[in-house]
Amino acid sequence: MKRAYRFFFAALALLILCLPPQAQAADALEKYLSSFGYEERIDMKATSRDVIQWLIEDKAVLVDIRFKEEQALWGFDFAKKIPLAELPSRLKELPKDKIIVTACPHNDRANLARVYLVSQGYNAKYLTDGMRGLMDILRGDNAKAVYEALNRK
């Protein structure tokens, strides 16, 4: 019987130790949502042209949050590949001193990732025109110019 009580209290202690970070994240998300306004609605977005400029200036990290299979088939070499489901366990790979721009083909998953990152204290935006929009810009002469600019660093 003592063994059962020990197990119960050990499990309870472990549960209590695990709750504070979740509660803190929930508090951060609640605070973010309760202060959400028109300015944030504008600030949460990044266009492909913005992202390209920030990448060249080394002010941002583009994070491809698509599934691994999608990433394997096509993507950008200059993007950090972190599938959305892995984002919580890989947060330490992202710098807090840069803009984190989340991207997927449209922007549904990118939005989820952005909200999560904001709740964790990151300056995060989502790519409004998605990876497809970025691909449209990075063609021909634009691709060459961006490639050269990114590789000069």
C-alpha positions in Angstrom: 0.0 0.0 0.0 2.9 2.4 0.8 4.3 1.7 -2.6 1.0 2.8 -4.2 0.9 6.0 -2.2 4.5 6.8 -3.1 3.7 6.2 -6.8 0.6 8.4 -6.5 2.5 11.3 -4.8 5.4 11.0 -7.2 3.0 11.2 -10.1 1.1 14.1 -8.6 4.4 16.0 -8.0 5.5 15.4 -11.5 2.1 16.7 -12.8 2.4 19.8 -10.6 5.9 20.4 -11.9 4.7 20.1 -15.5 1.7 22.5 -15.1 3.5 25.9 -14.6 5.0 26.2 -18.1 1.7 25.3 -19.6 -0.1 27.8 -17.4 2.5 30.4 -18.3 1.9 29.8 -22.0 -1.8 30.0 -21.5 -1.4 33.3 -19.6 0.8 34.7 -22.4 -1.7 33.7 -25.0 -4.6 35.1 -23.0 -2.6 38.4 -22.5 -1.8 38.6 -26.3 -5.4 37.9 -27.3 -6.9 40.4 -24.9 -4.6 43.2 -26.1 -5.0 42.3 -29.8 -6.0 45.3 -31.9 -5.7 46.9 -35.3 -2.0 47.7 -34.9 -1.2 44.0 -34.1 -3.3 42.9 -37.1 -1.0 44.8 -39.3 2.2 44.0 -37.5 1.6 40.3 -37.5 2.0 40.1 -41.3 5.0 40.1 -43.6 5.0 40.2 -47.4 7.5 38.3 -49.5 9.3 41.5 -50.4 9.6 42.4 -46.7 11.0 38.9 -45.9 13.5 39.0 -48.7 14.8 42.4 -47.5 15.0 41.3 -43.8 16.8 38.1 -44.9 19.4 40.1 -46.9 19.8 42.4 -43.9 20.1 39.4 -41.5 17.1 40.7 -39.5 14.9 37.6 -39.9 14.7 33.9 -40.1 12.2 32.3 -42.4 10.7 29.1 -40.9 9.1 26.5 -43.2 6.6 24.8 -40.9 5.2 22.4 -43.4 5.2 18.6 -43.0 8.5 16.9 -43.6 7.2 15.2 -46.8 6.3 18.6 -48.2 9.7 20.1 -47.2 11.4 17.1 -48.9 9.7 17.7 -52.2 10.1 21.5 -52.6 11.2 24.5 -50.6 13.8 27.2 -50.1 17.3 26.4 -49.0 17.5 29.6 -47.0 14.5 28.6 -44.8 14.8 26.8 -41.5 12.8 23.7 -41.8 10.8 23.0 -38.6 7.5 21.2 -39.1 4.7 22.7 -37.1 4.3 19.6 -34.9 8.0 19.9 -33.9 8.0 23.6 -33.2 7.5 23.3 -29.4 10.4 20.9 -29.0 12.7 22.9 -31.3 12.2 26.4 -30.1 15.8 26.8 -28.9 16.8 26.7 -32.6 15.2 30.1 -33.2 16.9 33.3 -32.1 14.9 35.7 -30.0 16.8 38.7 -31.4 15.4 38.4 -35.0 12.0 38.5 -36.6 10.8 34.9 -37.1 8.6 34.6 -40.2 6.6 31.5 -40.4 5.7 30.2 -43.9 3.6 27.5 -45.6 2.0 27.5 -49.1 -1.0 29.6 -48.1 -0.9 30.8 -44.4 -3.1 28.6 -42.3 -0.3 26.7 -40.5 2.0 29.7 -40.6 -0.6 31.6 -38.6 -0.8 28.8 -36.0 3.0 28.8 -35.7 3.1 32.6 -35.4 0.6 32.7 -32.5 2.5 30.0 -30.7 5.8 31.8 -31.2 4.3 35.1 -29.9 3.0 33.3 -26.8 6.6 32.1 -26.2 8.0 35.6 -26.4 9.2 35.7 -30.1 8.8 38.6 -32.5 6.9 36.5 -35.1 5.1 37.3 -38.3 3.5 35.1 -41.0 4.2 35.3 -44.7 0.9 36.8 -46.0 1.3 35.6 -49.6 2.7 32.2 -48.5 5.5 30.3 -50.0 3.7 30.3 -53.4 3.8 34.1 -53.4 7.5 34.0 -52.5 8.2 31.6 -55.3 6.5 34.0 -57.8 8.9 36.8 -56.7 12.0 34.7 -56.8 12.2 34.0 -60.5 14.7 35.0 -63.1 16.6 38.2 -62.4 15.0 38.5 -58.9 16.2 35.0 -58.0 19.7 35.8 -59.1 19.9 39.1 -57.2 18.5 37.5 -54.0 20.8 34.5 -54.3 23.8 36.7 -54.7 22.8 39.0 -51.8 22.1 36.0 -49.4 25.4 34.4 -50.3 27.5 37.5 -49.7 27.0 37.3 -46.0 
